[in-house]
Amino acid sequence: MRHPSLTRRGIVAVASLALASTAAIGGVAVASTDATTAEPVSTPVTINTPDGQLMSYVVNARIANPGQTRLVETAVRAAGGVVVQSWPQIGVVIAHSKVSTFRADVVAKGGNAVDSVGATRTVAVSEGTPEVAGASWGRGASGYKQGAKKADNGDLESDASPAAASDPREAEQWDLKMIKADQAHAITDGSRNVLVGVLDSGIDPDHPDLAANIDVADSVNCTDAGRPDLSATGWYPTTSDHGTHVAGTIAAARNGVGIVGVAPNVRMAAVKVVNDAGFIYPEYAVCGFIWAGLKHMDVTNNSYYVDPFEFYCEDQPDQFAAKEAVRRAVTWSTKQGVVHAAAAGNSAHDLSDKSSFKDTTSPDDQPASGFVTRTLNSGCEDIPTELDGVVTVSSMQRFPAGTMESRLSSFSNRGLGTIDVAAPGSSILSTIVTNNGYGTKSGTSMASPHVAGVLALMKSVHPTWTPAQMIDKLREQADDKACGAATGGPVCVGPVEDNSFFGEGVVDALDAVS
């Protein structure tokens, strides 16, 4: 798969004068004279929107409610745009337009109803505008609060059975032993009441190790310009087996075939957020997170970063608007009871110190000649992994080879106070699409699903726990791991209890079910 996000993470405008006091309003950053930080302004990236070229935008309402969202929709149409999808739960409207001045026009038409607007990609919309576009919710509050209250998962009497005989290739899964998943399985393989959303490139629908655990009814394709596509095959993988590999780590079935997942009895929904060219644009991610909340999912796995920027900067208007939309979607789905695990990234960066490196591969939907070498500041974040309430996972490898000893994978991002927990991510055996087979992949994309699986096990035995409780317990139960030698990138700092390489430590599946 050629996608830069999955390569690094998954498989090896007007600038503000004062970042801390900047408000991005309608695509223009308004700077306060109260400069309280010496941080540099991030390097601007101009997104050209010529007349006649179909571009995608996110428009955020100042207040997230149906009435304000309606006002934004009206402004979009008045500015020469098409409402592709509205999410009144978070006050976000996805719009398409061929008008070069759309950003300024929608602010002028929307007035105080518009908080921010930004282009979501630097190139034309390849998929076109969906034939059935527009607001997908009823007038007034109809449908607005759908999914707003989440019931408990119920009892586990029929689900908390100990593991049966091993599957043929389970002995090769050193990664499950490293996080004590094999011991956890002696207590439970997880509950069928638990649903994990795999926000990725789709899941192979007929893989013998996955088919029984795919929740077809709750699967969706979000790559139709960010509008949910409920067609029967929309969520199938097309150009990548990345999501299939991730899914196998989370919940490959215990069925006498192939491998076993961390939580082999839970269900998974394929939430396709990767288009055929390999990109995960902001509108796709927003759709995925909102869908997870609407469908009462318990856990999501996010082994990607949102394109076209590896880091979205608060002091750049287009980036601010896109980041704000994704942030709102993550926050809303968390309030519905969904807990999120995400890959830390594969650039060997110190995420806690953005001044220590430059972003040299954005915007990644341009050819390499279009990349801008960007100076970053603390308002620039890798999303969704650095958003509040998301579990950030670094990657470990076996070292020495063939043992249960480990060290940080050389490619893994790290950062004191940024990494929550660590999990195996190098040379991980899991399911692939080709011949319904098995293969190994490396990356923090492979580490994150281990944590999603552990969270699914935790939810299985603690069905009433909230996302905040689950994250607290996940961090508390992680096995402390001291700093080790750096095999690439910045050296490790911090104590054994919480350091830049491993955060609170190696995720522990056994403690999660005890």
Sequence and secondary structure as in RCSB ss.txt:
>XXXX:A:sequence
MRHPSLTRRGIVAVASLALASTAAIGGVAVASTDATTAEPVSTPVTINTPDGQLMSYVVNARIANPGQTRLVETA
VRAAGGVVVQSWPQIGVVIAHSKVSTFRADVVAKGGNAVDSVGATRTVAVSEGTPEVAGASWGRGASGYKQGAKK
ADNGDLESDASPAAASDPREAEQWDLKMIKADQAHAITDGSRNVLVGVLDSGIDPDHPDLAANIDVADSVNCTDA
GRPDLSATGWYPTTSDHGTHVAGTIAAARNGVGIVGVAPNVRMAAVKVVNDAGFIYPEYAVCGFIWAGLKHMDVT
NNSYYVDPFEFYCEDQPDQFAAKEAVRRAVTWSTKQGVVHAAAAGNSAHDLSDKSSFKDTTSPDDQPASGFVTRT
LNSGCEDIPTELDGVVTVSSMQRFPAGTMESRLSSFSNRGLGTIDVAAPGSSILSTIVTNNGYGTKSGTSMASPH
VAGVLALMKSVHPTWTPAQMIDKLREQADDKACGAATGGPVCVGPVEDNSFFGEGVVDALDAVS
>XXXX:A:secstr
   HHIIIII      S GGG EEETTEEE  S                 TTS EEEEEEESS SHHHHHHHHHH
HHHTTEEEEEEETTTTEEEEEE  TTHHHHHHHHHGGGEEEEEES SS  TT   SS S  S STTTTTTTT S 
      TTT     S  TTGGG HHHHHTTHHHHTTT S  TT EEEEEES   TT TTTGGGB GGG EEEEET
TEEE  TTTTS SS  HHHHHHHHHH   SSSS   SSTTSEEEEEE   TTS   HHHHHHHHHHHHHTT SEE
EE S  TT SSEETTSHHHHHHHHHHHHHHHHHHHTT EEEEE  SS  BTT GGG EEEEESTTS GGG EEEE
  TTEE TTTTSTTEEEEEEEEESSTTSS EEE TT  B TTT  EEEE SSEEEE SGGG EEEE SHHHHHHH
HHHHHHHHHHH TT  HHHHHHHHHHHSB       SSSS   S TTSBTTTBT B  HHHHH 
